């Protein structure tokens, strides 16, 4: 019954382990490790705490490496499903280009990600998940580029709301042809349901579930 409700509202993508979960893992761990490294007393006046060799390290690189390792481990726990693998490849390519100071456009970043995923899993080309996953990401990029001016402003809350509504509307409308092609159920309430479910899952439910797993050994 619960799965039927998710299908009827087109919110099942929030339950399946996907790029959203991996992005939250990578972003949250990166912020956490960056914060921890800024609090390490490298030069506190106490000789036992003066770790001079740490001053020669780039803490951001360490935070990036640790967050990527956590994302890789999470993708392993998810069985390297296609949406998770796509998000993992895009994450690694994003940080690699930043660390190597390579300027890539979003189109090239997306195309290289497609190439790498096909090399790793060639038979993913015959999977509906492959096309739906990359098509959805392409739509998000296209919407963000086309309505870049509309999605910017001084009021952060209004900017966030406009971005959420705009991206969700474009996804709901332009995912229809592919959904019909793969005989997926088309929901008339998907826009409203996702406008409520996406922020709720992203900000509260998923982070709290992941945090509960982390603290289980000391509970």
ABEGO torsion letter per residue (X at the ends): XAAAAAAAAGAAAAABBBAAAAAAAAAAAAAAAAAAAAABBABAGBAAABBAAAAABBAAAAAAAAAAAAAAAAAAAAGGBAAAAAAAAAAAAAAAAAAAGBBBBAAAAAAAAAAAAAAABAAAAABAAAAAAAAAAAAAAAAAAAAAAAABEABAAAAAAAAAAAAAAAAAAAAAAAAAAAGBBBBAAAAAAAAAAAAAAAAAAAAAAAAAAAAAAAX
